[in-house]
Amino acid sequence: MRYRLLRDDDRSVATMSEDLEGELAATTWARAWLEDHADHDRYRLEPTGGTRPMQMIRTAAGQWYAIPIAAETERA
């Protein structure tokens, strides 16, 4: 499955992955890309296949965390 990273503030596409096998591979890929290229503290990691997206958040210490976005939150 392919994934894309979007800036959370304006939903512009930052980058798109090649085919990855599952969420673990996607979050690993996203963290690596964000460590080198991020110009914002919040991104959204979305699979192109329509499964649950994740919020990527950089802490004050510079670590990136992936937090799944619940369907209820998505509609709000």
Secondary structure as UniProt FT lines:
FT   STRAND          3..7
FT   TURN            8..10
FT   STRAND          13..16
FT   HELIX           23..37
FT   STRAND          42..47
FT   TURN            48..49
FT   STRAND          54..58
FT   TURN            60..61
FT   STRAND          64..68
FT   HELIX           71..75
//
